[in-house]
Amino acid sequence: MTEKQVAMRAITIDRYGPPEVLELEDVERPIPGEGEVLVRVAAGSANPRDWHFMRGLPYIARPQIGLRKPKFRFPGSDIAGVVEALGDGVTRFAPGDEVFGHVESGGFSEFVCAPEGVLARKPANLTFEEAAVVPLAATTALQGLRRGGLRAGHQVLIVGASGGVGSFAVQIARALGAHVTGVCSTGNVDLVRSLGADEVVDYTREDFTAFGPRYDVILQIGGTTSARACRRALKRNGVLVLSSGDGGGRWFGPMGRIGASMLLSPFVSQKLGPFTAKASAEDLDTIRMMIETGGLRPVMERTYSLSETPEAIRQVETGHVRGKLAVSVRPDLSRADHASEPELARR
C-alpha cells in the first residue's frame, strides 16, 4: 500500500476453515465506481451464510463460492452506516445520508462500495447496530412469504421462528393478516409469542407434522424436517418454501433436502421448492416503513466488536442464536462524524 492510498480495517479470509482463518487487517479503502455508493460502515451482522462461506460448506456450493479458497476475500453481507462518497450516476443518495443494505461482500469492513440499488435509508428509530441486523434476514422473510403467496386469513407455519429470518417472518406474516404458528425450542417459546405468533409449537415436545393442523404456507428456515414430512402439515394446495435449514452433511448440507423437494413437487398437489432472497432497495424501503410505524422490530441477542467477528460467526454456526448478532464496526460513528472527507465527496 502506497502513502497515497487510504487504509481501513477489515476482516479478511484467504482460506477455508474454522473462525481462526478470519483476520483483522489494514487494507486499501475502496473507491466507488459508476452507480456505486461508498459507505462508511458503522455496523454489520453475522448470518448463516458467513459460516458456510468461511467453511466452504457444503462442498456442492464450491463452484459458486470458490473451489479451493473463498471467492470473496471480505466476508459480511449486512451493513448500516453513512454515505461517504458517490460514484458517477448515483442519484438516490448524498454524502451524509444514513443507509442500510445487503451487500455482496465486505460487511465486516470500515468502508464498502455497493450499488445504490441494494441500499435504502436507515430506519430513523433504530441504532446502527439494530439496523445492521435487518437487511438480509428481513428481506428473506418478506420475499419468502411472498413466494408462498401468503394472504390475509392464511394459516402460516414458520419453522425456525426464533432465529434471524424467523423472528422477522413471524412479525411480517402477522402484519399481513395471517394466523401465525411458530416452531422453536422450549427456551424461545415466550420470545416467539411476544413477536405476535398466535400459536407456538415446541419442537422438543411436539412434531408439527403429526398433530393435526394444516397450513396454507410453511416457511422452513431451520430444522431438518424433510419436504415429504412437511407435506403432512400442508393443506391440499398449500405451499412449502425452503430457505436454508440444518443438517445434510458436509457434501450437500440442506441442498439435499431442498433438491428432494424440487423432485417431489411435480407429482403432488402442493407446491414445494427452494427460495433465495435477492437484494432489493424497494423491499428495504417497505421494511423500513414497517419498522418506523412500529409493525416490525429486530431481535438482537448481543453486539460484538469488529475484532470479535470470528466469535460472532462461531455462535451463528451453533444454530442457537435468538434473533441476530450485530458487529459494531465503527462504535465512534455519530452524527458529528457524518461529514465526508472533501476529496471523497464525489468520484
C-alpha positions as CSV (number, residue, x, y, z in Angstrom):
1,M,0.0,0.0,0.0
2,T,1.5,3.3,-1.1
3,E,1.4,6.5,1.1
4,K,-1.3,8.0,-1.1
5,Q,-3.6,5.0,-0.6
6,V,-6.0,5.3,2.3
7,A,-6.2,2.4,4.7
8,M,-9.2,0.9,6.5
9,R,-9.6,-2.1,8.9
10,A,-11.4,-5.1,7.6
11,I,-12.0,-8.8,8.3
12,T,-10.4,-10.9,5.6
13,I,-10.4,-14.6,4.7
14,D,-7.9,-16.3,2.4
15,R,-8.6,-20.0,3.1
16,Y,-11.4,-22.2,4.2
17,G,-11.6,-23.3,7.8
18,P,-12.7,-22.5,11.3
19,P,-13.2,-19.0,12.6
20,E,-9.5,-18.6,13.2
21,V,-9.0,-18.2,9.4
22,L,-10.6,-14.8,9.7
23,E,-8.1,-12.0,10.1
24,L,-8.4,-8.3,11.1
25,E,-6.1,-6.4,8.7
26,D,-5.4,-2.9,7.4
27,V,-6.3,-2.9,3.7
28,E,-6.9,-0.4,0.9
29,R,-10.1,1.6,1.1
30,P,-12.3,1.0,-2.0
31,I,-13.2,3.8,-4.4
32,P,-16.8,3.8,-5.8
33,G,-17.3,3.1,-9.4
34,E,-20.2,4.1,-11.7
35,G,-23.5,3.6,-9.9
36,E,-21.9,2.7,-6.6
37,V,-22.0,4.3,-3.2
38,L,-19.1,4.3,-0.7
39,V,-20.5,3.6,2.7
40,R,-18.6,4.3,6.0
41,V,-19.8,1.2,7.8
42,A,-21.0,1.7,11.4
43,A,-22.2,-1.9,12.0
44,G,-22.7,-5.2,10.3
45,S,-24.2,-8.5,11.4
46,A,-23.4,-12.2,11.3
47,N,-25.5,-14.5,9.1
48,P,-25.5,-18.3,8.5
49,R,-24.1,-17.6,5.0
50,D,-21.0,-16.3,6.7
51,W,-20.0,-19.6,8.3
52,H,-20.9,-21.5,5.2
53,F,-18.6,-19.2,3.1
54,M,-15.9,-19.5,5.9
55,R,-16.0,-23.3,6.0
56,G,-16.6,-23.7,2.2
57,L,-19.6,-25.9,3.0
58,P,-21.5,-27.7,1.7
59,Y,-19.0,-28.8,-0.9
60,I,-21.7,-28.7,-3.6
61,A,-21.6,-24.9,-3.3
62,R,-17.9,-24.6,-4.0
63,P,-18.3,-23.8,-7.7
64,Q,-20.2,-20.7,-6.7
65,I,-18.2,-19.6,-3.6
66,G,-14.7,-20.7,-4.7
67,L,-13.3,-24.2,-5.4
68,R,-10.1,-24.0,-3.4
69,K,-10.4,-20.8,-1.5
70,P,-13.1,-18.2,-0.9
71,K,-14.2,-16.2,-3.9
72,F,-14.8,-13.1,-1.8
73,R,-11.8,-12.0,0.4
74,F,-14.0,-9.7,2.5
75,P,-16.9,-11.5,4.3
76,G,-20.1,-10.0,5.6
77,S,-23.3,-9.1,3.8
78,D,-25.3,-6.7,6.1
79,I,-24.4,-3.1,6.7
80,A,-25.6,0.1,8.2
81,G,-23.7,3.3,8.0
82,V,-23.2,6.7,6.4
83,V,-22.8,7.6,2.8
84,E,-19.2,8.7,2.3
85,A,-18.9,9.2,-1.4
86,L,-20.7,8.7,-4.7
87,G,-19.7,7.2,-8.0
88,D,-20.9,8.7,-11.2
89,G,-24.6,8.3,-11.9
90,V,-25.8,7.9,-8.3
91,T,-29.0,10.0,-7.8
92,R,-30.7,8.5,-4.7
93,F,-28.2,9.4,-2.0
94,A,-25.9,12.2,-0.9
95,P,-22.9,12.2,1.4
96,G,-24.0,12.1,5.0
97,D,-27.2,10.0,4.4
98,E,-27.7,7.2,6.8
99,V,-28.3,3.9,4.9
100,F,-28.6,0.2,5.4
101,G,-28.5,-2.7,3.0
102,H,-27.5,-6.2,1.9
103,V,-24.1,-6.2,0.0
104,E,-22.3,-9.0,-1.8
105,S,-19.2,-8.8,0.5
106,G,-17.4,-6.5,2.8
107,G,-19.9,-6.1,5.6
108,F,-17.1,-6.5,8.2
109,S,-15.1,-3.6,6.8
110,E,-14.9,0.0,7.8
111,F,-15.8,1.1,4.2
112,V,-17.6,-0.8,1.5
113,C,-18.8,0.0,-2.1
114,A,-22.2,-1.1,-3.1
115,P,-24.6,-0.5,-6.0
116,E,-27.2,2.1,-5.0
117,G,-29.9,-0.4,-5.9
118,V,-29.2,-2.5,-2.8
119,L,-29.3,0.3,-0.3
120,A,-32.1,2.2,1.4
121,R,-32.4,4.9,4.1
122,K,-31.9,3.6,7.6
123,P,-34.9,3.4,9.8
124,A,-34.9,6.6,11.8
125,N,-35.9,4.8,15.0
126,L,-33.1,2.3,15.0
127,T,-29.4,2.5,16.1
128,F,-26.8,1.5,13.5
129,E,-26.4,-1.9,15.3
130,E,-30.1,-2.5,15.2
131,A,-30.4,-1.5,11.6
132,A,-27.5,-3.7,10.6
133,V,-29.2,-6.9,11.6
134,V,-32.2,-6.2,9.4
135,P,-31.4,-6.3,5.7
136,L,-30.7,-10.0,4.7
137,A,-32.9,-11.6,7.4
138,A,-35.9,-9.3,6.9
139,T,-35.7,-9.3,3.1
140,T,-35.5,-13.1,3.2
141,A,-38.6,-13.3,5.4
142,L,-40.6,-10.8,3.3
143,Q,-39.7,-12.4,-0.1
144,G,-40.1,-15.9,1.3
145,L,-43.7,-15.2,2.5
146,R,-44.5,-13.6,-0.9
147,R,-43.1,-16.7,-2.6
148,G,-45.6,-18.7,-0.6
149,G,-48.4,-16.5,-1.8
150,L,-49.3,-15.5,1.8
151,R,-52.6,-13.5,2.2
152,A,-54.7,-12.2,5.0
153,G,-56.6,-15.1,6.7
154,H,-54.0,-17.7,5.6
155,Q,-52.6,-20.2,8.1
156,V,-48.8,-20.0,8.1
157,L,-46.2,-22.1,9.9
158,I,-42.7,-20.6,10.5
159,V,-40.1,-23.3,11.2
160,G,-37.2,-21.7,13.0
161,A,-39.3,-18.8,14.3
162,S,-36.8,-17.6,16.9
163,G,-33.9,-17.2,14.6
164,G,-32.9,-14.2,12.5
165,V,-35.2,-14.8,9.5
166,G,-37.9,-16.5,11.5
167,S,-38.3,-13.7,14.0
168,F,-38.9,-11.2,11.2
169,A,-41.2,-13.7,9.4
170,V,-43.5,-14.1,12.4
171,Q,-44.0,-10.3,12.6
172,I,-44.4,-9.7,8.9
173,A,-46.9,-12.6,8.5
174,R,-48.9,-11.2,11.4
175,A,-48.8,-7.7,9.9
176,L,-50.2,-9.2,6.6
177,G,-53.2,-10.6,8.5
178,A,-52.2,-14.3,8.6
179,H,-52.8,-16.7,11.5
180,V,-49.2,-17.4,12.6
181,T,-47.8,-20.6,14.2
182,G,-44.1,-20.6,15.1
183,V,-41.9,-23.6,15.6
184,C,-39.0,-23.2,18.1
185,S,-37.3,-24.8,21.2
186,T,-38.6,-24.6,24.7
187,G,-36.4,-21.6,25.7
188,N,-37.7,-19.5,22.9
189,V,-41.5,-20.0,23.2
190,D,-42.1,-16.8,25.1
191,L,-40.0,-14.8,22.6
192,V,-42.0,-16.1,19.6
193,R,-45.3,-15.4,21.4
194,S,-44.0,-11.8,22.1
195,L,-43.4,-11.3,18.4
196,G,-47.1,-11.9,17.6
197,A,-47.4,-15.7,17.0
198,D,-50.9,-16.9,17.6
199,E,-49.6,-20.4,18.3
200,V,-46.2,-21.8,19.2
201,V,-45.0,-25.4,18.7
202,D,-42.1,-26.6,20.9
203,Y,-40.3,-29.0,18.6
204,T,-38.7,-30.7,21.5
205,R,-42.1,-31.8,22.7
206,E,-44.3,-31.9,19.6
207,D,-44.0,-33.0,16.0
208,F,-45.7,-30.3,13.9
209,T,-46.1,-32.8,11.0
210,A,-48.1,-35.2,13.1
211,F,-50.6,-33.5,15.4
212,G,-53.3,-32.2,13.1
213,P,-53.3,-28.6,11.9
214,R,-52.9,-27.9,8.2
215,Y,-51.3,-24.8,6.8
216,D,-51.6,-22.8,3.6
217,V,-47.9,-21.8,3.8
218,I,-44.9,-23.3,5.5
219,L,-41.7,-21.3,5.6
220,Q,-38.9,-23.6,6.6
221,I,-35.9,-21.6,7.8
222,G,-34.4,-24.1,10.3
223,G,-34.6,-27.7,11.3
224,T,-34.1,-30.9,9.3
225,T,-37.7,-32.0,8.6
226,S,-38.0,-33.4,5.0
227,A,-40.3,-32.0,2.4
228,R,-42.2,-35.3,2.4
229,A,-42.9,-34.9,6.2
230,C,-43.8,-31.2,5.8
231,R,-46.4,-32.2,3.3
232,R,-48.4,-33.8,6.1
233,A,-48.8,-30.4,7.6
234,L,-49.8,-28.6,4.4
235,K,-53.3,-28.2,3.0
236,R,-54.1,-29.9,-0.3
237,N,-53.0,-26.8,-2.3
238,G,-50.5,-25.5,0.2
239,V,-47.0,-24.1,-0.4
240,L,-43.7,-25.2,1.2
241,V,-41.0,-22.6,0.9
242,L,-37.5,-23.8,1.9
243,S,-34.7,-21.4,2.6
244,S,-31.6,-23.0,4.2
245,G,-32.1,-25.2,7.2
246,D,-29.8,-27.5,9.1
247,G,-28.2,-30.9,8.7
248,G,-27.4,-32.8,5.5
249,G,-23.7,-33.3,5.9
250,R,-20.6,-31.7,4.5
251,W,-21.2,-32.6,0.9
252,F,-24.8,-31.5,0.4
253,G,-26.0,-29.7,3.6
254,P,-29.6,-28.5,3.3
255,M,-29.3,-28.7,-0.5
256,G,-30.1,-32.4,-0.4
257,R,-33.4,-31.8,1.3
258,I,-34.2,-28.8,-0.9
259,G,-33.3,-30.9,-4.0
260,A,-35.6,-33.6,-2.9
261,S,-38.5,-31.2,-2.5
262,M,-38.0,-30.0,-6.1
263,L,-38.1,-33.6,-7.4
264,L,-41.3,-34.3,-5.5
265,S,-43.2,-31.1,-6.3
266,P,-44.3,-32.0,-9.8
267,F,-46.0,-35.2,-8.5
268,V,-48.1,-33.7,-5.7
269,S,-50.9,-31.2,-5.3
270,Q,-48.8,-28.9,-3.1
271,K,-46.1,-26.6,-4.3
272,L,-42.7,-27.4,-2.8
273,G,-39.5,-25.6,-3.6
274,P,-36.4,-23.5,-2.6
275,F,-36.1,-19.8,-2.3
276,T,-33.1,-17.4,-2.3
277,A,-33.5,-13.8,-1.3
278,K,-32.4,-11.1,-3.7
279,A,-31.1,-7.7,-2.6
280,S,-33.8,-5.0,-3.2
281,A,-33.9,-1.4,-2.2
282,E,-37.7,-1.4,-2.8
283,D,-38.2,-4.2,-0.3
284,L,-35.8,-2.5,2.2
285,D,-38.0,0.6,1.9
286,T,-41.1,-1.5,2.7
287,I,-39.3,-3.0,5.7
288,R,-38.1,0.5,6.9
289,M,-41.7,1.8,6.8
290,M,-42.9,-1.2,8.8
291,I,-40.1,-0.6,11.4
292,E,-40.8,3.2,11.6
293,T,-44.5,2.6,12.1
294,G,-43.9,0.1,14.9
295,G,-45.1,-3.0,13.0
296,L,-41.7,-4.7,12.9
297,R,-38.7,-4.8,15.3
298,P,-35.3,-6.6,15.1
299,V,-34.5,-9.2,17.8
300,M,-30.8,-8.8,18.7
301,E,-29.1,-11.1,21.1
302,R,-25.9,-9.2,21.5
303,T,-23.3,-7.0,19.8
304,Y,-19.7,-7.9,19.1
305,S,-16.7,-5.7,18.2
306,L,-15.1,-5.9,14.8
307,S,-12.2,-7.9,16.3
308,E,-14.7,-10.3,17.8
309,T,-16.3,-11.1,14.4
310,P,-14.9,-14.7,14.4
311,E,-16.6,-15.4,17.7
312,A,-19.9,-13.9,16.3
313,I,-19.8,-16.3,13.3
314,R,-18.9,-19.2,15.6
315,Q,-22.0,-18.5,17.6
316,V,-24.2,-18.3,14.5
317,E,-22.7,-21.7,13.4
318,T,-24.1,-23.3,16.5
319,G,-27.7,-22.6,15.2
320,H,-28.9,-21.4,18.6
321,V,-28.9,-17.6,18.3
322,R,-32.0,-15.8,19.4
323,G,-32.7,-13.4,16.6
324,K,-29.5,-11.8,15.2
325,L,-25.9,-10.9,16.3
326,A,-24.6,-7.4,15.4
327,V,-21.0,-6.5,14.8
328,S,-20.0,-2.9,15.8
329,V,-17.5,-1.8,13.1
330,R,-17.3,1.9,14.0
331,P,-18.7,2.4,17.5
332,D,-17.4,6.0,17.4
333,L,-19.7,6.8,14.5
334,S,-22.2,9.5,15.4
335,R,-24.0,12.4,13.7
336,A,-21.0,14.6,14.4
337,D,-18.8,12.2,12.5
338,H,-21.0,12.2,9.3
339,A,-19.1,14.8,7.4
340,S,-17.4,13.3,4.4
341,E,-13.8,14.0,3.6
342,P,-13.6,16.7,0.8
343,E,-11.5,14.7,-1.6
344,L,-14.0,11.8,-1.5
345,A,-17.2,13.8,-1.9
346,R,-17.7,12.7,-5.4
347,R,-15.7,10.5,-7.8
